[in-house]
Every structure is written in C-alpha cells, then in structure tokens.
Amino acid sequence: MIKKAESRNTRRLGRAKPRLIECTPGTHRYTITPDGRRHAQFLTRVHDRLLRTGLAELSDQRPDPPPLRRAADTYNAAVDQLIHHAGLAA
C-alpha cells in the first residue's frame, strides 16, 4: 500500500505547476527542472537566513526578549484567552 501512495505522490509532484521535476522518458527516473532548482535554492535560503535565526529568537530566554519573542508571547496569550473563553481544554 505504501508503494501506491509513493508513486501517487511522485506523479503529483511531476504534474505540479510550475514543474519542479520531470520524468526521464523511457525510465522510472526523475530530474529536477531549472524551476525546481530555483525553488530549492530559495527555500534553502529562507531556512538558513530566516527560520534558523527566527527560531533562535523564539527560544531566547533573556529577561529582555527580542521583538519576535515578544510578538510570539502576545500571540500565545491571545490564543490561550480565546481557548479559555470558548471553554475548551488547553
């Protein structure tokens, strides 16, 4: 059953717009397209430059937290308040 799901997902990737991968004719192999390479490079840069530093700020435990940490704390408090008012378990 897993094989069917894997092949179905591969077909979906091949049909995705913009095309990120393409099938090599006559084989069961796929190659990355120029658009796919650009997407991969972009996502790698986003991870390296934004996510890594952002996650570091979120986990910063200094007494004077960075702006991203303060915003996350405010957001979490607002969500907790909505959960409390709705009578849901946290």
N, C-alpha and C positions, 0 to 999 in steps of 0.2 A: 504493500500500500504506500510506503514511503517513496518508492521509486516513481509511482504515478504522480505524487504531489511534487516531487523534484522536477520531473520533466514538464509538468504543467507550469510551474513557476519559471522555468527556463524559457518556455515558449512565450510566457507573458513578458519577460524581460526583452526578448527579441522583438516583440511587437510594440514595445513601449515607444512613445514619441517624446522627445527625439530618440532616435535609435541609439542605444548605448552599446549594444553588441550586435553582431551579425553572424549568421551561420556560414561556415565554410562549405561551399557546395560539394556534395558527394561524401561528406564526412559527418561525424557527430560532434564536431568541434565548433567552438565559437571564438570570435576575435573581437577585441574592443575597437570601437569606431573612434574617429577623431573627436566626435562629440562626447563619447563615453570617457575618453581620456581627459578631456577638459572638465567634465563633471567630477571625475575622481580627483583631479588636482584641486579643484575648487573646494570640494568637501574636505579634503585633507588640510588645506589651508585654514578653512573655518575651524576645524578641530584644533589645529595647532595654535592658531592665533587668538581665537575667541573662547572656545569651550574650555580648553585647559586652564586659561587664566581666569575665566568666569567661575569655574568650579572651585578653583583655589580661593577666590574671594568669598564664595559662599561658605566654604568650610573654615574660613578665618575666624579664630576665636578671640581676637584682640578686644580690649574694652571699648575702643573706638572703631566700630566695624566700617569697612569700606561701603560706598554707596550701593553697590549691588546687593550686599548682605542686608543692609537696612531695608531695601525695597523688598527683598525676599521675606524678611521677617514681617513686614507690614502686610504683604500678600497672605502669608500663612495665618496671621492673626485674623484677617478678614474672612478667610475660608473657615477657620475654626468658629468664628462668630456665626456665620451662616449655618454651619452644621448644628451649632447649639440652638439657634432659633428654630431650625427645622425639626428639632427633636431627634436627630439622628445620632447614632453612636459614633464617636470619633475614632 
